[in-house]
Amino acid sequence: MFFHFSGFESGYIGAVADKKSEKPEQVEIRRAPKVLAFTLTGAAIGLIAAFVLNLFITDEARSNENVLGLLLVALGSLGLGLGVAMAIAVDLISSRKPKSATASKTSN
């Protein structure tokens, strides 16, 4: 592929590729999950579960420790870990079924 510079007269300088017949190529397309979205969703579900579980604990069963704080840490981290595991599982499933397409290079 050869390059030549164009646009000297208009003040714009850019490299433009000479057009040659490019052969189309077969490429694989697959969608990968957003790991951060799965992680934050899992952590949020864990935190909500901690608040709901805290509502069901009666006052007589509570001890002096901060039960809500312990539940938030435990269930939040558990949800975070499950979110990461779910993202990995979805990624493995999506990598088994890639779609193929024909692509050719273009120049701007």
Contact map, one row per residue, 1 for C-alpha under 8 A:
111000000000000011010000000000000000000000000000000000000000000000000000000000000000000000000000000000000000
111100000000000011000000000000000000000000000000000000000000000000000000000000000000000000000000000000000000
111110000000001111000000000000000000000000000000000000000000000000000000000000000000000000000000000000000000
011111000000001111000000000000000000000000000000000000000000000000000000000000000000000000000000000000000000
001111110000111100000000000000000000000000000000000000000000000000000000000000000000000000000000000000000000
000111110001111100000000000000000000000000000000000000000000000000000000000000000000000000000000000000000000
000011111111110000000000000000000000000000000000000000000000000000000000000000000000000000000000000000000000
000011111111100000000000000000000000000000000000000000000000000000000000000000000000000000000000000000000000
000000111111000000000000000000000000000000000000000000000000000000000000000000000000000000000000000000000000
000000111111000000000000000000000000000000000000000000000000000000000000000000000000000000000000000000000000
000000111111100000000000000000000000000000000000000000000000000000000000000000000000000000000000000000000000
000001111111110000000000000000000000000000000000000000000000000000000000000000000000000000000000000000000000
000011110011111000000000000000000000000000000000000000000000000000000000000000000000000000000000000000000000
000011100001111100000000000000000000000000000000000000000000000000000000000000000000000000000000000000000000
001111000000111110000000000000000000000000000000000000000000000000000000000000000000000000000000000000000000
001111000000011111000000000000000000000000000000000000000000000000000000000000000000000000000000000000000011
111100000000001111100000000000000000000000000000000000000000000000000000000000000000000000000000000000000010
111100000000000111110000000000000000000000000000000000000000000000000000000000000000000000000000000000000000
000000000000000011111000000000000000000000000000000000000000000000000000000000000000000000000000000000000000
100000000000000001111100000000000000000000000000000000000000000000000000000000000000000000000000000000000000
000000000000000000111110000000000000000000000000000000000000000000000000000000000000000000000000000000000000
000000000000000000011111000000000000000000000000000000000000000000000000000000000000000000000000000000011000
000000000000000000001111100000000000000000000000000000000000000000000000000000000000000000000000000000010000
000000000000000000000111110000000000000000000000000000000000000000000000000000000000000000000000000001111000
000000000000000000000011111000000000000000000000000000000000000000000000000000000000000000000000000001110000
000000000000000000000001111100000000000000000000000000000000000000000000000000000000000000000000000111100000
000000000000000000000000111110000000000000000000000000000000000000000000000000000000000000000000000111100000
000000000000000000000000011111000000000000000000000000000000000000000000000000000000000000000000011110000000
000000000000000000000000001111100000000000000000000000000000000000000000000000000000000000000000011110000000
000000000000000000000000000111110000000000000000000000000000000000000000000000000000000000000110111000000000
000000000000000000000000000011111000000000000000000000000000000000000000000000000000000000000100000000000000
000000000000000000000000000001111100000000000000000000000000000000000000000000000000000001100110000000000000
000000000000000000000000000000111110000000000000000000000000000000000000000000000000001001100000000000000000
000000000000000000000000000000011111110000000000000000000000000000000000000000000000001000000000000000000000
000000000000000000000000000000001111111000000000000000000000000000000000000000000001001100000000000000000000
000000000000000000000000000000000111111100000000000000000000000000000000000000000000000000000000000000000000
000000000000000000000000000000000111111110000000000000000000000000000000000000000000000000000000000000000000
000000000000000000000000000000000111111111000000000000000000000000000000000000000011011000000000000000000000
000000000000000000000000000000000011111111100000000000000000000000000000000000111111001000000000000000000000
000000000000000000000000000000000001111111110000000000000000000000000000000000010010000000000000000000000000
000000000000000000000000000000000000111111111000000000000000000000000000000000010010000000000000000000000000
000000000000000000000000000000000000011111111100000000000000000000000000000100111111000000000000000000000000
000000000000000000000000000000000000001111111110000000000000000000000000001111111010000000000000000000000000
000000000000000000000000000000000000000111111111000000000000000000000000000100100000000000000000000000000000
000000000000000000000000000000000000000011111111100000000000000000000000000100100000000000000000000000000000
000000000000000000000000000000000000000001111111110000000000000000000001001111110000000000000000000000000000
000000000000000000000000000000000000000000111111111000000000000000000001001100100000000000000000000000000000
000000000000000000000000000000000000000000011111111100000000000000000000000000000000000000000000000000000000
000000000000000000000000000000000000000000001111111110000000000000000000001000000000000000000000000000000000
000000000000000000000000000000000000000000000111111111000000000000010011001100000000000000000000000000000000
000000000000000000000000000000000000000000000011111111100000000000010011000000000000000000000000000000000000
000000000000000000000000000000000000000000000001111111110000000000000000000000000000000000000000000000000000
000000000000000000000000000000000000000000000000111111111000000000000000000000000000000000000000000000000000
000000000000000000000000000000000000000000000000011111111000000000110010000000000000000000000000000000000000
000000000000000000000000000000000000000000000000001111111100000000000000000000000000000000000000000000000000
000000000000000000000000000000000000000000000000000111111100000000000000000000000000000000000000000000000000
000000000000000000000000000000000000000000000000000011111110110000000000000000000000000000000000000000000000
000000000000000000000000000000000000000000000000000000111111110000000000000000000000000000000000000000000000
000000000000000000000000000000000000000000000000000000001111110000000000000000000000000000000000000000000000
000000000000000000000000000000000000000000000000000000000111110000000000000000000000000000000000000000000000
000000000000000000000000000000000000000000000000000000001111111000000000000000000000000000000000000000000000
000000000000000000000000000000000000000000000000000000001111111110100000000000000000000000000000000000000000
000000000000000000000000000000000000000000000000000000000000111111100000000000000000000000000000000000000000
000000000000000000000000000000000000000000000000000000000000011111000000000000000000000000000000000000000000
000000000000000000000000000000000000000000000000000000000000011111100000000000000000000000000000000000000000
000000000000000000000000000000000000000000000000000000000000001111111100000000000000000000000000000000000000
000000000000000000000000000000000000000000000000000001000000011011111110000000000000000000000000000000000000
000000000000000000000000000000000000000000000000011001000000000001111111000000000000000000000000000000000000
000000000000000000000000000000000000000000000000000000000000000001111111100000000000000000000000000000000000
000000000000000000000000000000000000000000000000000000000000000001111111110000000000000000000000000000000000
000000000000000000000000000000000000000000000000011001000000000000111111111100000000000000000000000000000000
000000000000000000000000000000000000000000000110011000000000000000011111111100000000000000000000000000000000
000000000000000000000000000000000000000000000000000000000000000000001111111110000000000000000000000000000000
000000000000000000000000000000000000000000000000000000000000000000000111111111000000000000000000000000000000
000000000000000000000000000000000000000000100110110000000000000000000011111111100000000000000000000000000000
000000000000000000000000000000000000000001111110010000000000000000000011111111110000000000000000000000000000
000000000000000000000000000000000000000000100100000000000000000000000000111111111000000000000000000000000000
000000000000000000000000000000000000000000100100000000000000000000000000011111111100000000000000000000000000
000000000000000000000000000000000000001001111110000000000000000000000000001111111110000000000000000000000000
000000000000000000000000000000000000001111100100000000000000000000000000000111111111000000000000000000000000
000000000000000000000000000000000000001001100000000000000000000000000000000011111111100000000000000000000000
000000000000000000000000000000000000001001000000000000000000000000000000000001111111110000000000000000000000
000000000000000000000000000000000000011111100000000000000000000000000000000000111111111000000000000000000000
000000000000000000000000000000000010011001000000000000000000000000000000000000011111111100000000000000000000
000000000000000000000000000000000000000000000000000000000000000000000000000000001111111110000000000000000000
000000000000000000000000000000000000010000000000000000000000000000000000000000000111111111000000000000000000
000000000000000000000000000000001110011000000000000000000000000000000000000000000011111111100000000000000000
000000000000000000000000000000000010000000000000000000000000000000000000000000000001111111110000000000000000
000000000000000000000000000000000000000000000000000000000000000000000000000000000000111111111000000000000000
000000000000000000000000000000011000000000000000000000000000000000000000000000000000011111111100000000000000
000000000000000000000000000000011000000000000000000000000000000000000000000000000000001111111110000000000000
000000000000000000000000000000000000000000000000000000000000000000000000000000000000000111111111000000000000
000000000000000000000000000000000000000000000000000000000000000000000000000000000000000011111111100000000000
000000000000000000000000000001110000000000000000000000000000000000000000000000000000000001111111110000000000
000000000000000000000000000001010000000000000000000000000000000000000000000000000000000000111111110000000000
000000000000000000000000000000000000000000000000000000000000000000000000000000000000000000011111110000000000
000000000000000000000000000001000000000000000000000000000000000000000000000000000000000000001111111000000000
000000000000000000000000000111000000000000000000000000000000000000000000000000000000000000000111111100000000
000000000000000000000000000111000000000000000000000000000000000000000000000000000000000000000000111110000000
000000000000000000000000011110000000000000000000000000000000000000000000000000000000000000000000011111000000
000000000000000000000000011110000000000000000000000000000000000000000000000000000000000000000000001111100000
000000000000000000000001111000000000000000000000000000000000000000000000000000000000000000000000000111110000
000000000000000000000001111000000000000000000000000000000000000000000000000000000000000000000000000011111000
000000000000000000000111100000000000000000000000000000000000000000000000000000000000000000000000000001111100
000000000000000000000101000000000000000000000000000000000000000000000000000000000000000000000000000000111110
000000000000000000000000000000000000000000000000000000000000000000000000000000000000000000000000000000011111
000000000000000110000000000000000000000000000000000000000000000000000000000000000000000000000000000000001111
000000000000000100000000000000000000000000000000000000000000000000000000000000000000000000000000000000000111
